[in-house]
Amino acid sequence: MFYRGLIIIATFLIIILLTIRTIVISKFGAAPHQVPLLGISLVPIGWFSGREYDKSVYKANIYALTGLYNRRFVYDRVLKIFSKARKRDEQLAIV
């Protein structure tokens, strides 16, 4: 399974927490705590959300009965391969 959801959620949380911390420091001169308690409490929520996102993407791309990739996944992947071949001026054949 991919970890795209975990990375996206973790990055989003870090950006939000750093923004909040910067605003608090600019308004009050110092952060109330050296250890960001809000950030520590949001880590499990972010981890769970990212894991659920990855599961839903996986289930959307795999046909449940056979375990093979579905048409949507193959179509998206083929478009990416075509665009990469076009950028490199390479010939491409599908067998």
Contacts in CASP RR format, 6 or more apart in sequence:
PFRMAT RR
TARGET T0000
AUTHOR 0000-0000-0000
METHOD contacts of the structure
MODEL  1
MFYRGLIIIATFLIIILLTIRTIVISKFGAAPHQVPLLGISLVPIGWFSG
REYDKSVYKANIYALTGLYNRRFVYDRVLKIFSKARKRDEQLAIV
1 54 0 8 1.000
1 55 0 8 1.000
1 58 0 8 1.000
2 54 0 8 1.000
2 57 0 8 1.000
2 58 0 8 1.000
3 54 0 8 1.000
4 53 0 8 1.000
4 54 0 8 1.000
4 57 0 8 1.000
5 50 0 8 1.000
5 51 0 8 1.000
5 53 0 8 1.000
5 54 0 8 1.000
5 57 0 8 1.000
6 47 0 8 1.000
6 50 0 8 1.000
6 51 0 8 1.000
6 54 0 8 1.000
8 50 0 8 1.000
8 53 0 8 1.000
9 46 0 8 1.000
9 47 0 8 1.000
9 49 0 8 1.000
9 50 0 8 1.000
9 53 0 8 1.000
10 46 0 8 1.000
10 47 0 8 1.000
13 39 0 8 1.000
13 42 0 8 1.000
13 43 0 8 1.000
13 46 0 8 1.000
17 36 0 8 1.000
17 38 0 8 1.000
17 39 0 8 1.000
17 42 0 8 1.000
20 38 0 8 1.000
21 31 0 8 1.000
21 36 0 8 1.000
24 31 0 8 1.000
24 32 0 8 1.000
25 31 0 8 1.000
60 72 0 8 1.000
61 69 0 8 1.000
61 70 0 8 1.000
61 72 0 8 1.000
61 73 0 8 1.000
62 68 0 8 1.000
62 69 0 8 1.000
62 70 0 8 1.000
62 73 0 8 1.000
63 69 0 8 1.000
63 70 0 8 1.000
69 77 0 8 1.000
78 94 0 8 1.000
81 92 0 8 1.000
82 92 0 8 1.000
85 91 0 8 1.000
85 92 0 8 1.000
END
